[in-house]
């Protein structure tokens, strides 16, 4: 049924929640106890959970009966702002459909004359200040929804970055629009890096699921570190669980993606058997890199496509090779990502 056509439901509803919308609540059990969340229902079978206290990242995501995201053993963990040394970040990493790394450093722990930084930065352990919620309106026929918040990464005498995040969509469309605006609120130039971990798991991700992208690829390390599976498939297929991926085993590719004439990069995961896919699109100018992380561990089975400003090499290495972005006081950068569910015959047609 086409929900965007009001003639299908006009005069038949008392409350917009029969179509979908945003519902906020607080978790009351487990490691995430006390965490603010927002469940969003698009009215199409796509529903997802925004974790307000973890930078407004997205954890659970479903389309009808199918999970789209990978959830780690940790799952929901309340924000721990001082999990910023070494690889402490992994202790609080819940996985999830959309996890933000940065926004001043991302990649491995690193240290230089400017200080020391842990794995993937502080962002995902920082609560948001919620500033607005817009619900669909069945009376005016405006079925757009939106939730917005501000996340600050700041220290006295040091860099002060502010990220405004807006997550939006329209009832009747199986799509998530994420818009970030990062602004330097300090009085001196601030280093800036960002990477978006889009983590997908079973059943969308299964043996044979296609990883679709266009561009030039390089391995994270020497070619000798790449599994025989990716020597054959070149980061275009999902594997069965691999013994070689136990513990820290992984394959990682740094991709220079190809954009269309409108500067858009499109990539995604396509499960031909389920006729289910997830399309990811973003601006090449905003994020010139795409990372593919594969971790086919038994009971820890996940892959991620990751739009990024830089490869995940850490702030120190980016400073050294000259690729580190510096935002002057008052200057902003914008990032936009669209996640869209693909169904039916369109899945097999989704090729680059």
RASULNOR-V607782 format. One record per pair of residues at least 24 apart in sequence whose C-alpha atoms are under 6 Angstrom apart, sorted by the first residue. I is the first residue (numbers start at 0). J is the second residue. D is the distance in Angstrom with one decimal. If there is no record, write none. Layout:
i & j & d
I & J & D
I & J & D
//
This chain:
i & j & d
2 & 171 & 5.0
3 & 171 & 5.8
15 & 137 & 5.8
18 & 42 & 5.3
20 & 134 & 5.9
30 & 76 & 4.8
31 & 75 & 4.9
31 & 76 & 4.3
31 & 77 & 4.4
34 & 77 & 5.8
41 & 170 & 4.8
42 & 170 & 5.5
42 & 171 & 5.5
43 & 171 & 5.5
43 & 173 & 5.7
45 & 173 & 5.7
51 & 127 & 5.7
52 & 126 & 3.7
52 & 127 & 5.7
53 & 78 & 5.9
53 & 123 & 5.0
53 & 124 & 5.3
53 & 125 & 5.5
53 & 126 & 5.2
54 & 123 & 5.2
54 & 125 & 5.4
54 & 126 & 5.3
54 & 127 & 5.4
56 & 97 & 5.6
56 & 98 & 5.4
57 & 95 & 5.9
57 & 96 & 5.5
57 & 97 & 4.9
58 & 95 & 3.7
58 & 96 & 5.4
59 & 95 & 5.9
67 & 199 & 5.7
67 & 203 & 5.7
68 & 95 & 5.4
68 & 96 & 4.6
68 & 198 & 5.8
68 & 199 & 4.2
68 & 200 & 5.2
69 & 94 & 5.8
69 & 95 & 5.5
69 & 198 & 5.7
69 & 199 & 4.8
69 & 200 & 4.2
70 & 94 & 4.8
70 & 95 & 5.4
78 & 124 & 4.6
79 & 124 & 5.5
80 & 124 & 5.1
83 & 117 & 4.8
84 & 117 & 4.3
85 & 117 & 4.6
86 & 118 & 5.2
95 & 198 & 5.8
96 & 197 & 5.2
96 & 198 & 4.9
97 & 196 & 5.7
97 & 197 & 4.7
98 & 195 & 5.8
98 & 196 & 4.9
99 & 195 & 4.8
100 & 193 & 5.7
100 & 194 & 5.1
101 & 192 & 5.7
101 & 193 & 4.7
102 & 191 & 5.7
102 & 192 & 5.3
102 & 193 & 5.1
103 & 190 & 5.5
103 & 191 & 4.2
103 & 192 & 5.1
104 & 192 & 5.4
104 & 313 & 5.7
104 & 314 & 4.9
105 & 311 & 5.8
105 & 313 & 5.2
106 & 311 & 4.0
106 & 312 & 4.9
106 & 313 & 4.5
107 & 313 & 5.5
111 & 315 & 5.9
142 & 169 & 5.5
142 & 170 & 5.4
143 & 168 & 5.8
143 & 169 & 4.2
144 & 168 & 5.6
144 & 169 & 5.9
158 & 185 & 6.0
158 & 189 & 5.3
159 & 183 & 5.9
159 & 184 & 5.4
159 & 185 & 4.8
160 & 184 & 5.8
173 & 339 & 5.9
173 & 340 & 5.7
174 & 338 & 5.6
174 & 339 & 4.2
175 & 337 & 5.7
175 & 338 & 5.1
176 & 337 & 4.7
177 & 335 & 5.7
177 & 336 & 5.3
178 & 334 & 5.8
178 & 335 & 4.6
179 & 333 & 5.6
179 & 334 & 5.1
180 & 332 & 5.7
180 & 333 & 4.4
181 & 331 & 5.3
181 & 332 & 5.3
182 & 330 & 5.6
182 & 331 & 4.2
183 & 328 & 5.1
183 & 329 & 5.2
183 & 330 & 5.8
184 & 329 & 5.8
185 & 328 & 5.7
186 & 328 & 5.3
187 & 328 & 5.8
188 & 325 & 5.9
188 & 326 & 5.4
188 & 327 & 4.4
188 & 328 & 6.0
189 & 325 & 5.2
189 & 326 & 5.2
190 & 324 & 5.8
190 & 325 & 4.5
191 & 324 & 5.3
191 & 325 & 5.9
193 & 307 & 5.8
193 & 308 & 5.8
194 & 306 & 5.9
194 & 307 & 4.2
195 & 305 & 5.1
195 & 306 & 5.6
196 & 305 & 4.9
197 & 303 & 5.1
197 & 304 & 5.5
197 & 305 & 5.8
198 & 302 & 5.9
198 & 303 & 4.4
199 & 301 & 6.0
199 & 302 & 5.8
200 & 301 & 5.1
206 & 237 & 5.2
206 & 238 & 4.9
206 & 239 & 4.9
207 & 236 & 5.7
207 & 237 & 5.3
208 & 236 & 5.8
208 & 237 & 5.3
208 & 269 & 5.7
208 & 270 & 4.6
209 & 235 & 5.8
209 & 236 & 4.7
209 & 268 & 5.7
209 & 269 & 5.1
210 & 235 & 4.5
210 & 236 & 5.4
210 & 268 & 4.9
211 & 266 & 5.3
211 & 267 & 5.3
212 & 266 & 4.6
213 & 256 & 5.7
213 & 257 & 5.5
214 & 255 & 5.4
214 & 256 & 4.1
214 & 257 & 4.8
215 & 254 & 5.6
215 & 255 & 5.1
216 & 253 & 5.9
216 & 254 & 4.4
217 & 252 & 5.6
217 & 253 & 5.3
218 & 252 & 4.5
219 & 251 & 5.4
219 & 252 & 5.4
225 & 250 & 6.0
240 & 295 & 4.8
240 & 296 & 5.5
240 & 297 & 5.3
241 & 295 & 5.5
241 & 296 & 5.8
244 & 295 & 5.6
244 & 296 & 4.8
245 & 296 & 5.0
249 & 293 & 5.6
249 & 294 & 4.7
250 & 293 & 5.1
251 & 291 & 5.7
251 & 292 & 4.6
252 & 290 & 5.8
252 & 291 & 5.2
253 & 290 & 4.9
254 & 289 & 5.0
254 & 290 & 5.8
255 & 288 & 5.4
269 & 346 & 5.9
271 & 347 & 5.9
274 & 342 & 5.5
274 & 343 & 4.9
274 & 346 & 5.7
275 & 341 & 5.8
275 & 342 & 4.9
276 & 340 & 5.8
276 & 341 & 4.7
277 & 339 & 5.7
277 & 340 & 4.7
277 & 341 & 5.7
278 & 338 & 5.7
278 & 339 & 5.1
279 & 337 & 5.8
279 & 338 & 4.8
280 & 336 & 5.8
280 & 337 & 5.3
281 & 336 & 4.8
//
